Amino acid sequence: MKYPMRAAICREFNAPLSLENVTIASAQGQEVKVQIEACAICHSDISYLKGYWGGTPPIVFGHEAAGVITETGDKTSGFNVGDRVIVTLMRSCGSCPSCGEDLEAICTSPPAITSPALHDQDKSPVPVAMNSGAFAEQVLVHERQCIAIPDDMDFNVASLLGCGVITGFGAVNRVGKVKKGETVIVTGTGGVGINAIQAARIAGASKIIAIDIADDKEELVRRLGATDFINPKTTDANEAVMALTDGHGADAAFVAVGASPAIAAAVPMIRAGGRVVIMGMPASDDLVAIDASDLAGSAKSVIGTKMGSAMIREDIPMLIKLYQQGKLELDGLISHHFDFDAINEAIEVAATPSSLRVVINFAHD
């Protein structure tokens, strides 16, 4: 049986999303159908919408969501109808070599779901982006993409844990392995960068240097844990970092900006033996020029990570506990709320440097 619903369909890149009726297939196997209550707009959605990573419209975007399970497949074992969950793009098998090395974000054998799950008004299939397609009233996902949340946790806040928060925390803890007393740089203080700052604070970093072109973010990032703030448009960032680190450079730099200049600029800012972790997702043809002599001669490392190499069944419950203990700020990370009908305006706001997380709210009949 199929059900009519509304979804925001991208019919061509760099064009507004259109709100249209579609049909969604029933859950089967290990699938679950989730009624979306809130979906945050990630910068990855915006990059994809601009065509940075290829693909062919029509597509339904959205991947940082929370809602209620309304239907389960006959082989679903971990969830029941009525469960409140976070929906992530992490569809992993749990048994391939990548999953065995705690790298489920790059699972080599992700389990399939109903294909195609969505059809438009002309009965043509509509692909979903990043395994989710959560700019829609309902999604059909594999149960391994979902994590249960407490009954008293707000859906708006919970949605943030589906991507931006776990990416920033995973990059700091699982990839960069920041230790107490280390000095850290975070370039770009959007949805991922601000959570890398929080993670570094919780890990005990002694100095956390935030770099961003938006001066109005300084107050927030300092509240979240940054000890220093640099605007590279008005200050030489490399000189400032060296002054703050007695000329040695930082132990680690985390780059949340998906652009090659930001990545290249981070390498000279770290000490000999330091590491640069790339958190942002550049366009597929964006090449980085790095001084190979500095990289090799100073034994520096440049490390890529997708989704912070997070393991959602371990990391999201840990983050929920930190939030409940008052150690992790989530409520204050939401800068704007929009109704689903205003999704195009919401995306425009989310693309501005001054915004944090913009959340879409769904009103269900």
WOTARA-V549829 format. One record per backbone hydrogen bond with DSSP energy under -0.5 kcal/mol. CO is the residue of the C=O (numbers start at 1). NH is the residue of the N-H. E is the energy in kcal/mol with one decimal. If there is no record, write none. Layout:
CO,NH,E
CO,NH,E
This chain:
3,24,-1.5
5,22,-2.7
6,137,-2.4
7,9,-0.8
7,20,-2.4
8,10,-0.5
8,61,-0.5
9,11,-0.8
9,18,-2.2
10,58,-0.7
10,59,-1.8
12,15,-1.2
18,9,-3.1
18,20,-0.7
20,7,-2.2
22,5,-2.1
23,119,-1.8
24,3,-1.4
28,31,-2.1
29,75,-2.4
29,76,-0.7
30,143,-2.4
31,73,-2.3
32,34,-0.5
32,141,-2.4
33,70,-2.8
33,71,-1.2
34,36,-0.7
34,139,-2.0
35,68,-2.1
37,362,-1.9
38,66,-2.3
39,360,-3.0
40,42,-0.7
40,64,-0.6
41,358,-0.6
42,45,-1.0
42,46,-1.2
43,47,-2.6
44,48,-2.5
45,49,-2.5
46,50,-1.5
47,52,-2.2
48,51,-1.7
49,14,-2.0
51,54,-1.1
52,284,-1.4
58,127,-0.7
59,10,-3.3
59,61,-0.6
60,129,-2.9
61,135,-2.5
62,133,-0.8
62,134,-3.1
63,65,-0.5
64,40,-2.8
65,87,-2.6
66,37,-2.6
66,38,-1.9
67,85,-2.7
68,35,-3.2
69,82,-3.1
71,33,-2.7
73,76,-1.2
80,83,-2.0
83,69,-2.7
84,149,-2.3
85,67,-2.4
86,88,-0.5
86,147,-1.7
87,65,-1.4
89,91,-1.6
90,92,-1.0
96,100,-2.5
97,101,-0.9
98,101,-0.9
98,103,-2.2
99,102,-1.6
103,106,-1.8
104,107,-1.5
117,25,-2.4
118,126,-1.9
119,23,-2.4
120,123,-2.2
124,120,-2.7
127,60,-1.8
128,131,-0.6
129,132,-1.9
129,133,-1.3
134,136,-1.4
135,8,-3.0
137,36,-2.0
139,34,-2.5
139,141,-0.5
141,32,-2.9
142,145,-2.2
143,146,-1.6
145,88,-2.3
147,86,-2.8
150,153,-1.5
154,158,-2.6
155,159,-2.2
156,160,-0.7
157,160,-0.9
158,161,-1.5
159,162,-1.7
160,163,-1.0
160,165,-1.7
162,89,-0.5
163,167,-2.5
164,168,-2.0
165,169,-2.6
166,170,-2.5
167,171,-2.2
168,172,-1.5
169,173,-3.0
170,174,-1.9
170,175,-1.8
171,176,-3.5
172,178,-2.2
179,182,-1.9
182,206,-1.7
182,207,-1.2
183,251,-1.5
183,252,-1.5
184,209,-3.3
185,254,-2.8
186,188,-0.6
186,211,-2.7
187,256,-3.1
187,257,-0.6
190,194,-2.4
192,195,-0.6
192,196,-1.6
193,197,-2.0
194,198,-1.7
195,199,-2.3
196,200,-2.4
197,201,-2.3
198,202,-2.6
199,203,-2.2
200,204,-0.7
200,205,-2.6
201,204,-1.1
204,181,-2.8
207,184,-3.1
207,209,-0.5
208,210,-0.7
208,227,-2.2
208,228,-1.8
209,186,-2.8
210,230,-2.6
211,188,-3.3
213,215,-0.8
214,217,-1.8
215,218,-1.8
217,221,-2.6
218,222,-2.2
219,223,-1.8
220,224,-2.0
221,225,-0.8
221,226,-3.1
222,225,-0.5
228,210,-2.7
230,212,-2.2
230,232,-0.7
231,234,-1.5
231,235,-1.8
235,237,-0.9
236,240,-2.4
237,241,-2.6
238,242,-2.3
239,243,-2.2
240,244,-1.9
241,245,-1.1
242,247,-3.4
243,246,-0.8
245,248,-2.0
250,271,-3.0
251,275,-1.6
252,185,-2.3
253,255,-0.5
253,277,-3.2
254,187,-2.7
254,256,-0.7
255,279,-2.7
255,280,-2.2
256,258,-0.6
257,259,-2.0
259,262,-0.6
259,263,-1.4
260,264,-2.8
261,265,-2.2
262,266,-1.0
263,266,-0.5
263,267,-0.9
264,268,-0.6
266,269,-1.0
266,270,-0.5
267,270,-1.3
269,250,-2.6
271,274,-2.3
274,301,-1.9
275,253,-2.3
276,278,-0.5
276,303,-3.5
277,255,-2.7
277,279,-0.8
278,305,-1.3
280,282,-0.7
283,286,-1.9
285,287,-0.9
288,290,-0.6
290,292,-1.0
291,295,-2.2
292,296,-2.8
293,297,-3.0
294,298,-1.8
295,300,-2.0
296,299,-1.1
298,273,-2.2
301,276,-3.1
303,278,-3.1
305,307,-0.5
306,309,-2.3
307,310,-1.6
310,312,-0.6
311,314,-1.7
311,315,-3.3
312,316,-1.4
312,317,-0.6
314,318,-1.2
315,319,-2.4
316,320,-2.5
317,321,-2.0
318,322,-2.1
319,323,-2.3
320,324,-2.5
321,325,-1.9
322,327,-2.3
322,328,-1.2
323,326,-1.3
330,333,-1.9
331,334,-1.3
333,335,-0.7
333,357,-2.2
336,359,-2.4
338,361,-2.9
339,342,-1.7
340,343,-1.5
342,346,-2.2
343,347,-2.3
344,348,-1.8
345,349,-2.1
346,350,-2.6
347,351,-1.3
349,352,-1.7
352,355,-1.3
356,358,-0.5
357,335,-1.9
357,336,-1.3
358,41,-2.9
359,338,-2.3
360,39,-2.2
361,340,-1.5
362,364,-0.6
